[in-house]
Amino acid sequence: MSEIIVVLVVTSIVVGLAFSVLGLVQKQMFAIQANYTNNLELQKLETSLCLDFNRYSHVYFNREENELVLKHELDSVSYIFLKEFIIKAQDTFSITLKLKEFYFDGILTESNRVDAIKLRTTKAFMNKEVFIFKSNDATLYMDKWDLN
């Protein structure tokens, strides 16, 4: 009878250790999954911005509306920067930004016209940076086209 009690005690200790290890593994898996989801979301935003920066000839940032507008003669698209989201038409990117900077001709700009954007994410996204730019052609400097 004492041998059965010893076996039950040892078995309960082993099962208890197994469940605690399982809990640690599950926490690690959830962290890996969240990290993967965040990276995928950031890559989708980067791809979308890169395609749009090269598709549209005119890029403007409206500071009052916190909106990036990309236009050409036939079409336009906009990105609205909210606190925890970036919205593009029917797409919503669940990304929290710590910093967004806009450049024109390699200089940090406060004006509307933009040819590059630098985004830095929060700690949840491991403080990653995204830098998107487009090459300007001569027509951009000759064109008096304005959004207003």
DOZASE-535889 format. One record per residue (C-alpha): residue number from 1; x, z, y. Coordinates in steps of 0.1 Angstrom, whole numbers. Last residue first. Example, Ala and Ser with C-alpha at 12.3 -4.5 7.8 and 13.67 -1.06 7.14 Angstrom:
<recs>
<rec><resi>2</resi><xx>137</xx><zz>71</zz><yy>-11</yy></rec>
<rec><resi>1</resi><xx>123</xx><zz>78</zz><yy>-45</yy></rec>
</recs>
This chain:
<recs>
<rec><resi>148</resi><xx>-67</xx><zz>-525</zz><yy>731</yy></rec>
<rec><resi>147</resi><xx>-49</xx><zz>-537</zz><yy>700</yy></rec>
<rec><resi>146</resi><xx>-24</xx><zz>-559</zz><yy>719</yy></rec>
<rec><resi>145</resi><xx>-11</xx><zz>-594</zz><yy>714</yy></rec>
<rec><resi>144</resi><xx>16</xx><zz>-603</zz><yy>740</yy></rec>
<rec><resi>143</resi><xx>36</xx><zz>-622</zz><yy>713</yy></rec>
<rec><resi>142</resi><xx>71</xx><zz>-632</zz><yy>722</yy></rec>
<rec><resi>141</resi><xx>87</xx><zz>-601</zz><yy>706</yy></rec>
<rec><resi>140</resi><xx>66</xx><zz>-604</zz><yy>674</yy></rec>
<rec><resi>139</resi><xx>72</xx><zz>-642</zz><yy>674</yy></rec>
<rec><resi>138</resi><xx>109</xx><zz>-637</zz><yy>671</yy></rec>
<rec><resi>137</resi><xx>107</xx><zz>-621</zz><yy>636</yy></rec>
<rec><resi>136</resi><xx>106</xx><zz>-585</zz><yy>627</yy></rec>
<rec><resi>135</resi><xx>118</xx><zz>-572</zz><yy>594</yy></rec>
<rec><resi>134</resi><xx>96</xx><zz>-545</zz><yy>578</yy></rec>
<rec><resi>133</resi><xx>102</xx><zz>-509</zz><yy>571</yy></rec>
<rec><resi>132</resi><xx>91</xx><zz>-482</zz><yy>547</yy></rec>
<rec><resi>131</resi><xx>109</xx><zz>-448</zz><yy>543</yy></rec>
<rec><resi>130</resi><xx>95</xx><zz>-423</zz><yy>519</yy></rec>
<rec><resi>129</resi><xx>110</xx><zz>-388</zz><yy>517</yy></rec>
<rec><resi>128</resi><xx>106</xx><zz>-362</zz><yy>490</yy></rec>
<rec><resi>127</resi><xx>102</xx><zz>-325</zz><yy>499</yy></rec>
<rec><resi>126</resi><xx>95</xx><zz>-315</zz><yy>462</yy></rec>
<rec><resi>125</resi><xx>59</xx><zz>-328</zz><yy>463</yy></rec>
<rec><resi>124</resi><xx>45</xx><zz>-292</zz><yy>464</yy></rec>
<rec><resi>123</resi><xx>73</xx><zz>-285</zz><yy>489</yy></rec>
<rec><resi>122</resi><xx>57</xx><zz>-307</zz><yy>515</yy></rec>
<rec><resi>121</resi><xx>62</xx><zz>-345</zz><yy>519</yy></rec>
<rec><resi>120</resi><xx>84</xx><zz>-364</zz><yy>543</yy></rec>
<rec><resi>119</resi><xx>73</xx><zz>-397</zz><yy>556</yy></rec>
<rec><resi>118</resi><xx>94</xx><zz>-422</zz><yy>575</yy></rec>
<rec><resi>117</resi><xx>77</xx><zz>-453</zz><yy>590</yy></rec>
<rec><resi>116</resi><xx>92</xx><zz>-486</zz><yy>602</yy></rec>
<rec><resi>115</resi><xx>81</xx><zz>-516</zz><yy>623</yy></rec>
<rec><resi>114</resi><xx>58</xx><zz>-498</zz><yy>648</yy></rec>
<rec><resi>113</resi><xx>41</xx><zz>-506</zz><yy>681</yy></rec>
<rec><resi>112</resi><xx>20</xx><zz>-478</zz><yy>696</yy></rec>
<rec><resi>111</resi><xx>47</xx><zz>-461</zz><yy>717</yy></rec>
<rec><resi>110</resi><xx>62</xx><zz>-427</zz><yy>709</yy></rec>
<rec><resi>109</resi><xx>91</xx><zz>-444</zz><yy>691</yy></rec>
<rec><resi>108</resi><xx>121</xx><zz>-433</zz><yy>670</yy></rec>
<rec><resi>107</resi><xx>145</xx><zz>-462</zz><yy>674</yy></rec>
<rec><resi>106</resi><xx>155</xx><zz>-487</zz><yy>647</yy></rec>
<rec><resi>105</resi><xx>138</xx><zz>-516</zz><yy>664</yy></rec>
<rec><resi>104</resi><xx>105</xx><zz>-497</zz><yy>664</yy></rec>
<rec><resi>103</resi><xx>102</xx><zz>-464</zz><yy>645</yy></rec>
<rec><resi>102</resi><xx>75</xx><zz>-440</zz><yy>635</yy></rec>
<rec><resi>101</resi><xx>80</xx><zz>-405</zz><yy>621</yy></rec>
<rec><resi>100</resi><xx>58</xx><zz>-385</zz><yy>598</yy></rec>
<rec><resi>99</resi><xx>67</xx><zz>-350</zz><yy>588</yy></rec>
<rec><resi>98</resi><xx>54</xx><zz>-322</zz><yy>565</yy></rec>
<rec><resi>97</resi><xx>29</xx><zz>-345</zz><yy>547</yy></rec>
<rec><resi>96</resi><xx>4</xx><zz>-334</zz><yy>521</yy></rec>
<rec><resi>95</resi><xx>-5</xx><zz>-361</zz><yy>496</yy></rec>
<rec><resi>94</resi><xx>-38</xx><zz>-368</zz><yy>478</yy></rec>
<rec><resi>93</resi><xx>-39</xx><zz>-405</zz><yy>484</yy></rec>
<rec><resi>92</resi><xx>-74</xx><zz>-418</zz><yy>490</yy></rec>
<rec><resi>91</resi><xx>-82</xx><zz>-454</zz><yy>484</yy></rec>
<rec><resi>90</resi><xx>-115</xx><zz>-469</zz><yy>496</yy></rec>
<rec><resi>89</resi><xx>-102</xx><zz>-481</zz><yy>530</yy></rec>
<rec><resi>88</resi><xx>-68</xx><zz>-464</zz><yy>532</yy></rec>
<rec><resi>87</resi><xx>-71</xx><zz>-426</zz><yy>535</yy></rec>
<rec><resi>86</resi><xx>-41</xx><zz>-402</zz><yy>535</yy></rec>
<rec><resi>85</resi><xx>-50</xx><zz>-367</zz><yy>524</yy></rec>
<rec><resi>84</resi><xx>-41</xx><zz>-331</zz><yy>529</yy></rec>
<rec><resi>83</resi><xx>-40</xx><zz>-327</zz><yy>567</yy></rec>
<rec><resi>82</resi><xx>-54</xx><zz>-362</zz><yy>575</yy></rec>
<rec><resi>81</resi><xx>-35</xx><zz>-394</zz><yy>581</yy></rec>
<rec><resi>80</resi><xx>-57</xx><zz>-424</zz><yy>584</yy></rec>
<rec><resi>79</resi><xx>-43</xx><zz>-456</zz><yy>570</yy></rec>
<rec><resi>78</resi><xx>-57</xx><zz>-489</zz><yy>583</yy></rec>
<rec><resi>77</resi><xx>-61</xx><zz>-525</zz><yy>572</yy></rec>
<rec><resi>76</resi><xx>-65</xx><zz>-557</zz><yy>590</yy></rec>
<rec><resi>75</resi><xx>-75</xx><zz>-593</zz><yy>584</yy></rec>
<rec><resi>74</resi><xx>-75</xx><zz>-629</zz><yy>597</yy></rec>
<rec><resi>73</resi><xx>-50</xx><zz>-630</zz><yy>626</yy></rec>
<rec><resi>72</resi><xx>-27</xx><zz>-602</zz><yy>613</yy></rec>
<rec><resi>71</resi><xx>-32</xx><zz>-565</zz><yy>614</yy></rec>
<rec><resi>70</resi><xx>-18</xx><zz>-531</zz><yy>602</yy></rec>
<rec><resi>69</resi><xx>-33</xx><zz>-500</zz><yy>618</yy></rec>
<rec><resi>68</resi><xx>-17</xx><zz>-466</zz><yy>612</yy></rec>
<rec><resi>67</resi><xx>-42</xx><zz>-439</zz><yy>623</yy></rec>
<rec><resi>66</resi><xx>-38</xx><zz>-404</zz><yy>637</yy></rec>
<rec><resi>65</resi><xx>-68</xx><zz>-411</zz><yy>659</yy></rec>
<rec><resi>64</resi><xx>-51</xx><zz>-399</zz><yy>691</yy></rec>
<rec><resi>63</resi><xx>-17</xx><zz>-411</zz><yy>678</yy></rec>
<rec><resi>62</resi><xx>-28</xx><zz>-447</zz><yy>672</yy></rec>
<rec><resi>61</resi><xx>1</xx><zz>-463</zz><yy>652</yy></rec>
<rec><resi>60</resi><xx>5</xx><zz>-500</zz><yy>653</yy></rec>
<rec><resi>59</resi><xx>17</xx><zz>-527</zz><yy>629</yy></rec>
<rec><resi>58</resi><xx>14</xx><zz>-564</zz><yy>636</yy></rec>
<rec><resi>57</resi><xx>25</xx><zz>-591</zz><yy>611</yy></rec>
<rec><resi>56</resi><xx>6</xx><zz>-579</zz><yy>580</yy></rec>
<rec><resi>55</resi><xx>17</xx><zz>-586</zz><yy>545</yy></rec>
<rec><resi>54</resi><xx>52</xx><zz>-570</zz><yy>546</yy></rec>
<rec><resi>53</resi><xx>40</xx><zz>-537</zz><yy>559</yy></rec>
<rec><resi>52</resi><xx>10</xx><zz>-539</zz><yy>536</yy></rec>
<rec><resi>51</resi><xx>30</xx><zz>-543</zz><yy>504</yy></rec>
<rec><resi>50</resi><xx>54</xx><zz>-515</zz><yy>514</yy></rec>
<rec><resi>49</resi><xx>26</xx><zz>-492</zz><yy>524</yy></rec>
<rec><resi>48</resi><xx>7</xx><zz>-497</zz><yy>491</yy></rec>
<rec><resi>47</resi><xx>39</xx><zz>-493</zz><yy>470</yy></rec>
<rec><resi>46</resi><xx>49</xx><zz>-461</zz><yy>489</yy></rec>
<rec><resi>45</resi><xx>13</xx><zz>-447</zz><yy>485</yy></rec>
<rec><resi>44</resi><xx>13</xx><zz>-454</zz><yy>448</yy></rec>
<rec><resi>43</resi><xx>47</xx><zz>-439</zz><yy>444</yy></rec>
<rec><resi>42</resi><xx>36</xx><zz>-407</zz><yy>461</yy></rec>
<rec><resi>41</resi><xx>6</xx><zz>-404</zz><yy>438</yy></rec>
<rec><resi>40</resi><xx>27</xx><zz>-410</zz><yy>408</yy></rec>
<rec><resi>39</resi><xx>52</xx><zz>-384</zz><yy>419</yy></rec>
<rec><resi>38</resi><xx>24</xx><zz>-358</zz><yy>424</yy></rec>
<rec><resi>37</resi><xx>9</xx><zz>-366</zz><yy>390</yy></rec>
<rec><resi>36</resi><xx>42</xx><zz>-362</zz><yy>373</yy></rec>
<rec><resi>35</resi><xx>49</xx><zz>-329</zz><yy>390</yy></rec>
<rec><resi>34</resi><xx>14</xx><zz>-317</zz><yy>381</yy></rec>
<rec><resi>33</resi><xx>20</xx><zz>-327</zz><yy>344</yy></rec>
<rec><resi>32</resi><xx>54</xx><zz>-311</zz><yy>343</yy></rec>
<rec><resi>31</resi><xx>40</xx><zz>-279</zz><yy>357</yy></rec>
<rec><resi>30</resi><xx>12</xx><zz>-279</zz><yy>332</yy></rec>
<rec><resi>29</resi><xx>36</xx><zz>-285</zz><yy>304</yy></rec>
<rec><resi>28</resi><xx>58</xx><zz>-256</zz><yy>316</yy></rec>
<rec><resi>27</resi><xx>29</xx><zz>-232</zz><yy>317</yy></rec>
<rec><resi>26</resi><xx>18</xx><zz>-244</zz><yy>283</yy></rec>
<rec><resi>25</resi><xx>52</xx><zz>-237</zz><yy>269</yy></rec>
<rec><resi>24</resi><xx>52</xx><zz>-202</zz><yy>283</yy></rec>
<rec><resi>23</resi><xx>18</xx><zz>-194</zz><yy>269</yy></rec>
<rec><resi>22</resi><xx>29</xx><zz>-208</zz><yy>234</yy></rec>
<rec><resi>21</resi><xx>60</xx><zz>-185</zz><yy>236</yy></rec>
<rec><resi>20</resi><xx>36</xx><zz>-155</zz><yy>242</yy></rec>
<rec><resi>19</resi><xx>14</xx><zz>-166</zz><yy>214</yy></rec>
<rec><resi>18</resi><xx>43</xx><zz>-169</zz><yy>189</yy></rec>
<rec><resi>17</resi><xx>57</xx><zz>-135</zz><yy>199</yy></rec>
<rec><resi>16</resi><xx>23</xx><zz>-119</zz><yy>192</yy></rec>
<rec><resi>15</resi><xx>20</xx><zz>-138</zz><yy>158</yy></rec>
<rec><resi>14</resi><xx>55</xx><zz>-125</zz><yy>149</yy></rec>
<rec><resi>13</resi><xx>46</xx><zz>-89</zz><yy>158</yy></rec>
<rec><resi>12</resi><xx>13</xx><zz>-92</zz><yy>139</yy></rec>
<rec><resi>11</resi><xx>31</xx><zz>-105</zz><yy>108</yy></rec>
<rec><resi>10</resi><xx>57</xx><zz>-77</zz><yy>109</yy></rec>
<rec><resi>9</resi><xx>29</xx><zz>-51</zz><yy>112</yy></rec>
<rec><resi>8</resi><xx>8</xx><zz>-67</zz><yy>84</yy></rec>
<rec><resi>7</resi><xx>39</xx><zz>-69</zz><yy>61</yy></rec>
<rec><resi>6</resi><xx>47</xx><zz>-33</zz><yy>68</yy></rec>
<rec><resi>5</resi><xx>11</xx><zz>-23</zz><yy>60</yy></rec>
<rec><resi>4</resi><xx>11</xx><zz>-43</zz><yy>28</yy></rec>
<rec><resi>3</resi><xx>44</xx><zz>-26</zz><yy>17</yy></rec>
<rec><resi>2</resi><xx>28</xx><zz>8</zz><yy>24</yy></rec>
<rec><resi>1</resi><xx>0</xx><zz>0</zz><yy>0</yy></rec>
</recs>
